[in-house]
Amino acid sequence: MTLRREINVLRILNFDSFAQSLKRDPEELQKELARIYLRAYEDLPQYAYTDLDSTIHYIKWLRGERGSKGWGRSGHIFLIALLEESIGENGNISKWEPVGFAAGDSLWRDSELGLVANFHEIAVDPRYQGMGIGKKLILELIKEFFKFNPRPRDVMLWVGLENTRAETLYRKLGFSVVSIKGIWKKMRLPYEKVKAILSE
């Protein structure tokens, strides 16, 4: 018997039905994602929420959940990376585990860059970093942004000044620093580079 581990990125269209398909209580799944976020920022607390309740509220906002501030905004997308563990030669799935997530808005108005697609969050459990999960989430979310609305526009995100690991990944993907505000760097991926990603 062999164990095959594979990373898949799935879009959450309806959180409750997705939780049901995983046979997970929606509230528990949300807490699980919050714990991933807290572990991901454990060494960089200055850039993150540091308690479970605030993090859960933040994830509700990222998901555009009704009742959270900004829930009705257009084009919010939430992707989750699942570690699929298959056992046996027939590839039967034995387990799905969330190991990271990414969220953003397909259409976002930035005071400096105008209309962009905007990453709000990328978080990967430190136990699974270095496996290409963050890169896969970023590329998939960019594709989802432009499936939602193909209008040409840049992609932007913010990264903490001391979050050099994340910034290195973003630079490798073609992002560059536009400006610095406090403890944050604003980074932009120009549409010309977005087109190359979309054509892959």
C-alpha positions as CSV (number, residue, x, y, z in Angstrom):
1,M,0.0,0.0,0.0
2,T,1.4,3.4,-1.0
3,L,0.6,6.9,0.3
4,R,0.4,9.7,-2.3
5,R,0.1,13.3,-1.1
6,E,-1.1,15.9,-3.5
7,I,-2.1,19.6,-3.1
8,N,-5.3,20.8,-4.6
9,V,-6.7,24.4,-4.6
10,L,-10.5,24.6,-4.4
11,R,-12.7,27.6,-4.6
12,I,-15.3,28.0,-1.8
13,L,-18.5,29.0,-3.5
14,N,-20.8,28.2,-0.6
15,F,-19.0,27.7,2.6
16,D,-21.8,25.7,4.3
17,S,-22.2,23.2,1.4
18,F,-18.4,22.9,1.1
19,A,-18.1,22.1,4.8
20,Q,-20.9,19.5,4.3
21,S,-19.0,17.9,1.5
22,L,-16.0,17.5,3.8
23,K,-18.4,16.4,6.6
24,R,-17.1,19.4,8.7
25,D,-19.2,21.7,10.9
26,P,-19.0,25.1,9.2
27,E,-18.0,26.8,12.5
28,E,-15.3,24.2,13.2
29,L,-14.0,24.6,9.6
30,Q,-13.8,28.3,10.1
31,K,-11.9,27.8,13.4
32,E,-9.6,25.5,11.6
33,L,-8.8,28.1,9.0
34,A,-8.3,30.7,11.8
35,R,-5.8,28.4,13.5
36,I,-3.9,28.0,10.2
37,Y,-3.7,31.9,10.0
38,L,-2.5,32.2,13.6
39,R,0.2,29.6,13.0
40,A,1.2,31.3,9.8
41,Y,1.7,34.7,11.5
42,E,3.2,33.3,14.8
43,D,6.6,34.8,14.1
44,L,5.2,38.0,12.6
45,P,2.4,39.1,15.0
46,Q,2.8,42.8,14.1
47,Y,1.0,42.1,10.8
48,A,-1.9,40.0,12.0
49,Y,-4.7,39.4,14.4
50,T,-3.4,37.4,17.3
51,D,-6.5,36.0,19.0
52,L,-8.9,33.4,17.7
53,D,-12.1,35.5,17.9
54,S,-10.7,38.4,16.0
55,T,-9.3,36.0,13.4
56,I,-12.6,34.2,12.9
57,H,-14.3,37.6,12.4
58,Y,-11.6,38.5,9.8
59,I,-12.2,35.2,8.0
60,K,-15.9,35.9,7.9
61,W,-15.1,39.3,6.3
62,L,-12.7,37.6,3.8
63,R,-15.5,35.2,2.8
64,G,-18.0,38.0,2.4
65,E,-20.2,36.5,5.1
66,R,-23.5,38.3,5.6
67,G,-23.4,40.4,8.7
68,S,-19.7,41.1,8.6
69,K,-18.7,44.6,7.6
70,G,-18.2,44.7,3.8
71,W,-19.9,41.4,3.2
72,G,-21.9,42.6,0.2
73,R,-18.8,43.7,-1.8
74,S,-18.7,42.4,-5.4
75,G,-16.2,39.8,-6.5
76,H,-14.8,38.5,-3.3
77,I,-13.1,35.1,-3.8
78,F,-11.9,32.7,-1.1
79,L,-9.7,29.7,-2.1
80,I,-8.6,27.0,0.2
81,A,-5.6,24.6,-0.3
82,L,-6.4,21.1,0.8
83,L,-3.8,18.3,1.4
84,E,-5.2,15.2,-0.3
85,E,-3.9,12.0,1.1
86,S,-4.7,9.0,-1.0
87,I,-3.9,5.4,0.0
88,G,-3.6,2.5,-2.3
89,E,-3.0,2.0,-6.0
90,N,-6.7,2.8,-6.8
91,G,-6.2,6.3,-5.4
92,N,-9.1,6.2,-2.9
93,I,-9.1,9.5,-0.9
94,S,-8.7,8.9,2.8
95,K,-8.4,12.4,4.1
96,W,-8.7,16.1,3.1
97,E,-6.9,18.6,5.3
98,P,-6.9,22.4,4.9
99,V,-3.3,23.7,4.9
100,G,-3.7,27.2,3.6
101,F,-6.0,29.8,2.0
102,A,-6.1,32.9,0.0
103,A,-8.7,35.6,-0.4
104,G,-9.3,38.8,-2.3
105,D,-11.5,41.0,-4.4
106,S,-11.7,40.8,-8.1
107,L,-12.6,44.5,-8.3
108,W,-11.1,46.8,-5.7
109,R,-10.6,50.6,-5.9
110,D,-7.1,51.7,-4.7
111,S,-6.5,55.4,-4.1
112,E,-3.1,55.1,-5.8
113,L,-3.5,52.5,-8.5
114,G,-7.2,52.9,-9.4
115,L,-9.2,49.8,-10.2
116,V,-7.3,46.6,-9.4
117,A,-7.7,43.0,-8.4
118,N,-6.6,42.9,-4.7
119,F,-5.2,40.1,-2.5
120,H,-6.4,40.5,1.0
121,E,-4.8,37.5,2.6
122,I,-2.5,34.5,1.8
123,A,-1.8,32.1,4.7
124,V,-0.1,28.7,4.6
125,D,0.3,26.5,7.7
126,P,4.1,26.7,8.5
127,R,4.1,22.8,8.7
128,Y,3.4,22.8,4.9
129,Q,5.4,25.8,3.7
130,G,8.1,25.2,1.1
131,M,5.8,22.8,-0.9
132,G,4.6,25.4,-3.4
133,I,1.2,25.9,-1.8
134,G,1.5,29.7,-1.5
135,K,2.5,30.0,-5.1
136,K,-0.3,27.8,-6.3
137,L,-2.8,29.7,-4.2
138,I,-1.6,33.0,-5.7
139,L,-1.7,31.8,-9.3
140,E,-5.2,30.2,-8.8
141,L,-6.6,33.3,-7.2
142,I,-5.3,35.5,-10.0
143,K,-7.0,33.2,-12.5
144,E,-10.2,33.4,-10.5
145,F,-10.0,37.2,-10.4
146,F,-10.1,37.3,-14.2
147,K,-12.7,34.6,-14.6
148,F,-15.0,36.8,-12.5
149,N,-14.3,39.9,-14.5
150,P,-11.9,39.8,-17.5
151,R,-11.4,43.6,-17.6
152,P,-7.7,44.4,-17.9
153,R,-6.2,45.7,-14.6
154,D,-3.2,45.2,-12.4
155,V,-3.1,43.0,-9.3
156,M,-2.0,44.4,-5.9
157,L,-1.3,43.2,-2.4
158,W,0.3,44.5,0.8
159,V,3.2,42.7,2.5
160,G,4.8,43.5,5.9
161,L,8.2,45.2,5.7
162,E,9.8,42.3,7.7
163,N,7.9,39.5,5.9
164,T,10.9,38.9,3.6
165,R,9.9,35.3,2.8
166,A,6.5,36.3,1.4
167,E,8.0,39.3,-0.5
168,T,10.6,37.1,-2.1
169,L,7.9,34.8,-3.5
170,Y,5.9,37.8,-4.7
171,R,8.9,39.2,-6.5
172,K,9.6,35.9,-8.2
173,L,6.1,36.0,-9.5
174,G,6.6,39.5,-11.0
175,F,5.3,41.8,-8.3
176,S,7.2,45.0,-7.5
177,V,7.0,47.5,-4.7
178,V,4.9,50.6,-5.5
179,S,5.0,52.4,-2.2
180,I,5.5,52.0,1.6
181,K,3.0,53.0,4.2
182,G,3.9,52.5,7.8
183,I,4.9,48.8,8.3
184,W,3.5,47.8,4.9
185,K,4.7,47.6,1.4
186,K,2.2,47.9,-1.5
187,M,3.1,45.6,-4.4
188,R,1.8,45.5,-7.9
189,L,1.7,42.9,-10.6
190,P,1.2,44.7,-14.0
191,Y,-1.5,43.5,-16.3
192,E,1.1,42.5,-18.9
193,K,2.5,39.9,-16.4
194,V,-1.0,38.9,-15.5
195,K,-1.7,38.0,-19.1
196,A,1.2,35.6,-19.1
197,I,-0.2,33.8,-16.0
198,L,-3.7,33.7,-17.6
199,S,-2.3,32.1,-20.7
200,E,-0.6,29.2,-18.8
